[in-house]
């Protein structure tokens, strides 16, 4: 993981900033997700305000990681200890929320192998039965683990359309004591989240995106499309991961600008 | 279609048998499915009994077709007239009920093209919006249309696991006026139906079949596993259609004989 210090006061935070350097990220020690409970500190003058905005008795200061890419691996582990891993896939965040996932990630075989080994080791050492999503930063030829999520994960939604066994089926197989299914990627794929913001000017124009025949629409049935709320996602299959990402991003743009695909 | 005669009495049936020859199949003109309402007549002596067993005022006598293979194509047609076709796939029946489907069917390019052209022409001439399953007999290099089903069809269940767009999604896209999705087969596949008979000695042994990692289980949630009742199906993906069929049949056998895969 990145260098870090637990902090329990504004004074401890200032000491930690001195030790880790800046920029650094102050994070809540519990219930953080989608960047909630995180503050970036670039200058020691921001320390007190950051501490008070945390509003909790304990936080974690993390050194800023100058990553070149964010990737994730989702490990499934059965009752019998069998482990199968999806990915690594490449994740791009916008406003701290996952924006797109591209499968497979464009990383070297060595980085892919390291990501698998790390994820598997973590899954086994935590004795997980079910899924464990491992988010990682790629820093050159090294990997820094960023976040663990013991459940089906947004960066694995593409598996529903693109893999022999989806992460959702895999989770059920694992916790039901059934054999795990094949995690093979049938075709390069990319996923784009649909946030409530897309509803700003009314219902998105679904036919425009679905006019691309290898684009799949998933809506979660949430009633109120609030800004920043994950309402669904699109997946595109293509002959390359880059092409899949290009298509899925174009399909999403067409939802609010139907003529953009013409 | 095969040579046929409508028949409204035992006398008409005898006349028709003389014209079409034997063996021939007497079929109900309505509500027939899974071989229900069908009687094979091999000898003129069976005519009266066959007529009375029909128990309806009108039937259809069909000449027996000495087919080498049964195939089907499922056409999807949108509100805008766009047509996309799955298949042809090869179907094997047991006791008049679909037993296995293998995708793609092992037919010549010419037969595959003919099957597509015929199915498309039928779909367009009936002005179908939605799905039309077209079952056909292959007789040498000719095709005889056997049955039409204007809906998602048992021989298209494999599309859920093996195609970019499943027949179920395609039906929704069509009737909702959305663009049709890609029908491409991502990988050769085979489907085996699970009839209630498999429950004869208690719940089938699901883990045995799922130990084959490219086998997918679908259960329809029906409460009572009566003999002959379709309770679910298995799909297998593989590198060839023949291999997929071998795997799915082995997986089904393992449900009642778990040691058969060892």
Interface residues (C-beta under 8 A of the other chain):
Chain A: X161 X164 X165 X169 X173 X177 X178 X179 X180 X181 X182 X186 X187 X206 X207 X210 X211 X213 X214 X216 X237
Chain B: X161 X164 X165 X169 X173 X177 X178 X179 X180 X181 X182 X186 X187 X206 X207 X210 X211 X213 X214 X216 X237
